[in-house]
């Protein structure tokens, strides 16, 4: 408790201060709790002050209440690092020299660690970087479900499974907010398209909405305690999601009890009355004509600015909704920039780089390793091929673009580790540009040689190497892994398939490292002995990748999504529902999620489709065995829990980690259910020959489905099956139990 102690001889001075600013000194007494202080401030605010704090005043800030001592509220992208500062009213750089950051791996990589403790460390590190830069709200993490591998923004999200995303988002949010920085979880909800994202109206069953697309948001709010949520650009039920009656009022605020702030995505607000009535609290990015056009008083013309005030003055609206929005914004300020107990921040610290590298090490997935080609043999000659081996990936991709203090490329990491034994060849030329919103990579990737010359160089060098490591995949250019556009094809760009085929003919030890946030087609897979999923790994990319390829670190990553052999194997494409149908007026695209609850491995199971790589798949340089699994009871009541104990042994010769995955099946149900659903997992670290017991506990909620006939979650009594394994396609044990 802090109080102002005023001695008698200062009474005149204090009286003078009160005469000038009668309310400011009140806030030096913090003996009241947050809600009391919010109520107090709300009573003192004028209509103009209330209107001001519910919309932006610049690209990334909204005004405080200076008369009452509330500072401005500063937001910033993004989920993978603190974005560099832009000019007050433009997207271009502010030209600062102290706004570089640590670029953490993209969230697909974090999800691939299957390690919630790393998610906590990730959030804490990001929070410390944000504090150092005086950012109060970080716009992330993203947790939309991976519905199609063509979504350009999948790399920002946490995969296809609602349970995995839920378990990873909660510690991220808690870690970030433990530093007094709000997590703005996004994009709520059903944001699975980038092309025409302002026009897509999602048509989805209540059951799929509740079982697949909302659980991670529910966990972020009810378990993580998220202080902010960002509405999505798209529509649901014919209303834009930044002011959607069902999603924001009914579900988020009423059912889930969310007491934080709903922030619009930049330009996501479209209508004053809907914004007022349907749950939007803080409007950002609108200007007066979309995202790029504006007037000199643009911020005053926001939907929740002067137009809102005018409706109140005309008596067409009361201040009821306004006071509720202001209350939420004030509460957010009390939790962030008005919280005097926040810790100190730190920027680009060794500890943050360590976290970034650790996430990369544990998130990299060894997809294939025939003949034990990996790890690279000590003393061998290695040829590194590919533009992605040298191209910086922290710049570009949309709002998650960063100005990293440094980015170690795969080529740099391998060169540092292998020295003179490693050589480089370009192999292919893709996007040689390297700039986004004024941040430039400083790289000159131009190559004037012909395609045949570049390919010929790679093939010639490959003939003399012991290994050929191709660093390929996608990049963050438009129509690849990038905000604003979706991919146009499932295949690899820049004739990489032709490159791989040519290299296979002259070297049997080809390793393909796919840098991306998405699955890609691999028509040459049967011919290539080793494949690694390398993600976008941020500042420490090259070090983390070199650690795994050279056995300094044993890979333990597991895929957070199903990797289809063909695009047509994905439910969104097999049903013909993607990318939707334009309405006759050509203003809105209706996209019906015809695959319903059968997303990812659920669809593959239902249709007996063998994926290229299964959800949860990931190899190691050692081997593991599940010896036995047993239940602590065979019958479960509605108010009880059940524990599965799994004995796991490292049967190989090196230390390593694997993730035990628990799926639950409901063989007989009144509604169709997936063949299995992930309901628990645990990562376990084992020395050679070591054996450990892993315990995973589930309750009634793990057995429940959303019954859209009664609009409630239901667990029907009867028999269930616990399936335990190392991936959705690698089940080692099945145990029956009963719900009373």
Secondary structure, DSSP 4 states (H G I P E B T S, - for coil): -------GGGHHHHHHHHHH-TTGGGGG---S-HHHHHHHHHHH--HHHHHHTTBBSSSSEE--BGGGTBPPEEEE--TTSPPPPB-TTSSSB---SS--B--PPPHHHHHHTT-HHHHHHHHHHHHHHHHHTT-SEE---B------TT-TTGGGS--S-HHHHHHHHHHHHHHHHTTT-EEEEEEETT----TTTTTEEEE--HHHIIIIISHHHHHHHHTT--SEEEEPSSEETTEEGGG-IIIIIIIIIIIS---SEEE--TT----HHHHHHTT--BB-S--SBTTTB--TTGGGGSTTTHHHHHHHHTTSS-SHHHHHHHHHHHHHHHHTTT-TT-----SS-HHHHHHHHHHHHHH-EEEEEGGG-PSPPTT--EEEE-GGGTS--SS-SSTT---BS----HHHHHHHHHGGGEEEE---------EETTEE--------S-HHHHHHHHHHHHTT-SEEEEEEE--SSTTSS-TT---S-SSPSTTHHHHHHHHHHH-S-EEEEEESSS----TTGGG-SEEEE----GGGHHHHHHHHHTTSS------SS-B-SSGGGSHHHHTT-SS-EE-TTSS-EEEE-TTTT--THHHHHHTT---SB-TT--B-SS-EEEEEEEES-SEE-TT-EEEEEEEEEE-SSS-EEEEEEEEEE-SS-SS---S-EEEEEEEEEE-TT-EEEEEEEEEGGGG-EEETTTTEEE--SEEEEEEEEEETTEEEEEEEEEE-
